Amino acid sequence: MKLGVIVNPVAGMGGAVGLKGTDGAQVLAEARRRGAIPRSPERAVRALRKLRPLRENLDVFTCPGTMGETELRECGFVPKVLDCGASGDSESSFSREHTLRGVRLMKEFGVDLLLFAGGDGTARDICEVAGESLLVLGIPAGVKIHSPVYATSPESAGELALSYLSGSRIPEKIAEVRDIDEEAFRLGRVQARLYGYLRIPFERRRVQGLKSGSPASDWVAQQAIAAAVAEEMEPGVCYVLGPGTTTREVADALGVPKTLLGVDVVRDGNLLGKDLGAEELEDLVKENPVRVVVTPIGGQGYILGRGNQQIGPNILRRCGRKGLLVLCAPEKLRALEGEPLRVDTGDPDLDREFEGYVRVRTGYSQESMYPLRGW
């Protein structure tokens, strides 16, 4: 079997610093200025470790340096490195043209499966060249990840690839590639569009769903949930409000502004900070008890690790599972069709600490106990 591996080494760098993506040279430069660190190489390694049992039985093709070679060698593979135009081990040498050329070369060599690490922008690049001609699977490493071509976690990507490459009969699925306008996203508007389709190996529990918005019918439930949360807020406690329309209703109930797609902090009914990056957030709440208020992503169930990477492991360990306030209208919860809520914080040990059943506020005086899973 032939495996292709491509890593977008800059994917996800804008998340923790509050930039909501890294599309474009100017945004990437700003992310570096704010102290962003590469995220996707480590997540690619987590996936590739699952493939170690096949090291002697795979022909592995990849691109130079941190576009795949470095990560594969760290996991004990000896890959065939293709000349996609990239050089060096720094993410500063990367461009989307290297990805496009890398995919063309993978097609020429006839890889059986292409694993790629990135976000929706990377999926668009893969789709532009491969379309449905290659079997591909995404290792989630971006900020947004609307497209259902990604596994639920790096480990799930590795496990699904291992099953397929070991000869298991894995069904295939044609999945949408969607991306949003990042400039509009930073201004609080979600404008997603369909760019094409990719062919993926599919297992429901290992592949994430298509992101969907909240139906208009949820609005009354959201208001009721928000009123209850606002009434129950404890004095002296910092409440970290994650992105989403339900958390925005909480801010409205308090009479403070809320960034729809950012992370804000309130205490004693007052807004302390808005649209914060990870370091700003940690510094702002360090002297106070902290609670984290989040709502699931529709159709996917993620409450942490998709679009709210600013809420990092340090904050989450301080609040713990008991300090995590999950808000979700009943219709949105039913739309998950029994699939669990998910966390993908970037720290597998922390993800496991949050696993179990979590209390979900579904109305003014209504709650549900719902399963929460890491990877």
Order of alpha helices (4+ residues) and beta strands (2+ residues): beta-alpha-alpha-beta-alpha-beta-alpha-beta-alpha-beta-alpha-beta-alpha-beta-alpha-beta-alpha-beta-beta-alpha-beta-beta-alpha-beta-alpha-beta-alpha-beta-beta
